[in-house]
Amino acid sequence: MKRLCVYCGSSAGFGNSYREAAKDLGKHLASSGIDLVYGGGSKGLMGVLADAVLAAGGKARGVIPQSLFDKEVAHGGLTELHVVSSMHERKSLMAVLSDGFVALPGGYGTLEEIIEVLTWGQLQFHDKPCGFLNIAGYFDHLLAYLDHATSEGLLRTEHRQMLLVASTPAELLAKFERYEPPVTEKWTVVDL
């Protein structure tokens, strides 16, 4: 794995555990020689993550829409910054640049981005690993929902298993290294 896309909040949240997790992930990426691909922001967990990668000697590549760049939320010290015209272009370029996808704690944007790339994997548009860095149980309720969707027959077991979860960067990246995408068709015919 050469480049990892990380989705996370433009806010740092309450307390210090999410910041520390972003710093730990940044240091781990840099020490592993894995470049960061992220949303290009300077605020919140995005800024903490990018700063940690850069401080540890790693490379951080940002992708930010022009409208956010114009509001001066872009990180000024990145290895590379792509300014694009829309959020759709941003997500597409981030996906192309990356070998895998991780969600740290975040809000609507983080959730939307990781769910979209999971869906793309389910549809076999890519075969890259996707995971949650589940800090202090942040994603527990969402994981319970996905388990419920699986038990109700609305999410196939093999597609649920595509989402890798760990509480430390080392554990999650080890799972990424072992990841094998499911070989299955999304649609099936069910006799009633």
C-alpha positions as CSV (number, residue, x, y, z in Angstrom):
1,M,0.0,0.0,0.0
2,K,1.5,3.3,-1.1
3,R,-1.3,5.8,-0.5
4,L,-4.1,5.7,2.0
5,C,-7.2,7.9,1.9
6,V,-8.4,9.1,5.3
7,Y,-11.8,10.6,5.8
8,C,-12.3,12.5,9.1
9,G,-13.9,15.5,10.7
10,S,-13.1,19.2,10.0
11,S,-13.9,19.5,13.7
12,A,-11.7,17.8,16.3
13,G,-14.7,16.8,18.5
14,F,-14.7,16.9,22.3
15,G,-12.0,15.6,24.5
16,N,-8.5,14.6,23.3
17,S,-8.9,11.0,22.2
18,Y,-9.8,11.7,18.6
19,R,-6.9,14.2,18.2
20,E,-4.5,11.6,19.6
21,A,-5.8,9.0,17.3
22,A,-5.4,11.3,14.3
23,K,-1.8,12.0,15.4
24,D,-1.1,8.3,15.9
25,L,-2.4,7.4,12.5
26,G,-0.4,10.2,10.9
27,K,2.8,9.0,12.6
28,H,2.1,5.4,11.7
29,L,1.5,6.3,8.0
30,A,4.8,8.3,7.8
31,S,6.8,5.6,9.6
32,S,5.3,3.0,7.2
33,G,6.1,5.0,4.1
34,I,2.4,5.3,3.3
35,D,1.4,8.7,1.8
36,L,-1.8,10.4,3.1
37,V,-4.6,11.3,0.7
38,Y,-7.3,13.4,2.4
39,G,-9.6,16.4,2.0
40,G,-6.9,19.0,2.1
41,G,-8.3,20.9,5.1
42,S,-6.3,22.6,7.9
43,K,-9.0,22.5,10.6
44,G,-10.1,19.8,13.0
45,L,-9.0,16.2,12.7
46,M,-8.0,16.8,9.1
47,G,-5.5,19.4,10.1
48,V,-4.2,17.3,13.0
49,L,-3.7,14.3,10.8
50,A,-1.9,16.1,8.0
51,D,0.3,18.0,10.5
52,A,1.3,14.6,12.2
53,V,2.1,13.0,8.8
54,L,4.3,16.0,7.8
55,A,6.0,16.4,11.2
56,A,7.0,12.7,11.0
57,G,8.5,13.2,7.6
58,G,5.7,11.7,5.5
59,K,3.8,13.0,2.5
60,A,0.3,14.5,2.6
61,R,-1.7,15.0,-0.5
62,G,-4.9,17.1,-0.2
63,V,-7.9,17.4,-2.6
64,I,-10.1,20.3,-2.0
65,P,-12.9,22.0,-3.9
66,Q,-12.3,25.6,-5.1
67,S,-15.2,26.9,-2.9
68,L,-13.4,25.6,0.3
69,F,-10.0,26.7,-0.9
70,D,-11.5,30.2,-1.4
71,K,-12.6,30.2,2.3
72,E,-9.0,29.7,3.3
73,V,-9.6,26.3,4.9
74,A,-6.9,24.5,2.8
75,H,-3.7,23.3,4.5
76,G,-0.8,25.5,3.4
77,G,2.0,23.1,3.9
78,L,1.1,19.9,2.1
79,T,3.3,17.9,-0.2
80,E,0.7,18.3,-2.9
81,L,-2.7,20.1,-3.1
82,H,-5.2,19.5,-5.8
83,V,-7.9,22.2,-6.1
84,V,-10.9,20.8,-8.0
85,S,-14.3,22.2,-9.1
86,S,-16.7,20.1,-7.0
87,M,-17.2,17.6,-4.2
88,H,-17.9,14.9,-6.7
89,E,-14.6,15.6,-8.4
90,R,-12.9,15.7,-5.1
91,K,-14.2,12.2,-4.1
92,S,-13.4,10.8,-7.5
93,L,-9.8,12.0,-7.5
94,M,-9.2,10.9,-3.9
95,A,-10.4,7.4,-4.8
96,V,-8.1,7.3,-7.9
97,L,-5.1,8.4,-5.8
98,S,-5.6,5.9,-3.0
99,D,-4.9,2.2,-2.4
100,G,-7.4,2.0,0.5
101,F,-9.8,4.0,2.6
102,V,-10.1,4.7,6.3
103,A,-12.7,6.7,8.3
104,L,-11.7,8.4,11.6
105,P,-14.4,10.0,13.6
106,G,-16.3,12.6,11.7
107,G,-19.8,13.8,10.8
108,Y,-22.0,13.7,7.7
109,G,-19.2,14.2,5.2
110,T,-17.0,11.4,6.7
111,L,-19.9,9.0,6.8
112,E,-21.0,9.8,3.3
113,E,-17.5,9.4,1.9
114,I,-16.7,6.1,3.5
115,I,-20.1,4.6,2.7
116,E,-19.8,5.7,-0.9
117,V,-16.4,3.9,-1.4
118,L,-17.8,0.8,0.4
119,T,-20.7,0.8,-2.0
120,W,-18.3,1.1,-4.9
121,G,-16.4,-1.9,-3.5
122,Q,-19.6,-3.8,-3.2
123,L,-20.4,-3.1,-6.8
124,Q,-16.9,-4.2,-7.7
125,F,-15.9,-0.8,-9.1
126,H,-12.7,-1.2,-7.0
127,D,-11.1,-3.9,-4.9
128,K,-9.5,-1.7,-2.3
129,P,-9.9,-2.2,1.5
130,C,-12.1,0.1,3.5
131,G,-12.1,0.4,7.3
132,F,-13.0,2.3,10.4
133,L,-10.5,3.3,13.0
134,N,-13.0,2.9,15.8
135,I,-11.7,5.2,18.5
136,A,-13.4,4.9,21.9
137,G,-16.3,3.0,20.3
138,Y,-17.1,6.0,18.1
139,F,-18.6,3.8,15.3
140,D,-20.2,1.1,17.5
141,H,-23.8,2.2,16.8
142,L,-23.2,2.4,13.1
143,L,-21.6,-1.1,13.2
144,A,-24.7,-2.4,15.1
145,Y,-26.9,-0.9,12.4
146,L,-24.9,-2.7,9.7
147,D,-25.2,-5.9,11.6
148,H,-28.9,-5.4,11.9
149,A,-29.1,-4.8,8.1
150,T,-27.3,-8.0,7.6
151,S,-29.6,-10.0,9.9
152,E,-32.6,-8.5,8.1
153,G,-31.3,-9.7,4.7
154,L,-30.7,-6.2,3.4
155,L,-26.9,-6.4,3.4
156,R,-25.1,-9.6,2.4
157,T,-22.7,-11.1,4.9
158,E,-19.8,-11.0,2.5
159,H,-20.5,-7.3,1.9
160,R,-20.7,-6.6,5.6
161,Q,-17.3,-8.3,6.1
162,M,-15.8,-5.9,3.6
163,L,-15.7,-3.2,6.3
164,L,-12.6,-3.7,8.4
165,V,-12.6,-2.3,11.9
166,A,-9.8,-1.8,14.4
167,S,-9.0,0.5,17.3
168,T,-5.3,1.1,16.4
169,P,-3.6,2.1,13.2
170,A,-1.3,-0.9,13.2
171,E,-4.2,-3.4,13.7
172,L,-6.2,-1.8,10.9
173,L,-3.4,-1.6,8.4
174,A,-2.5,-5.3,9.2
175,K,-6.1,-6.1,8.2
176,F,-5.7,-4.1,5.1
177,E,-2.7,-6.1,4.1
178,R,-4.7,-9.3,4.4
179,Y,-7.8,-8.0,2.7
180,E,-9.3,-10.1,-0.1
181,P,-12.4,-8.6,-1.7
182,P,-15.5,-10.8,-2.0
183,V,-16.1,-12.4,-5.4
184,T,-19.9,-12.3,-5.6
185,E,-22.6,-10.7,-7.7
186,K,-24.4,-7.8,-6.0
187,W,-27.8,-8.8,-7.4
188,T,-29.4,-12.2,-6.9
189,V,-32.7,-13.6,-7.9
190,V,-34.8,-14.8,-5.0
191,D,-37.6,-17.3,-5.5
192,L,-40.6,-16.3,-3.4
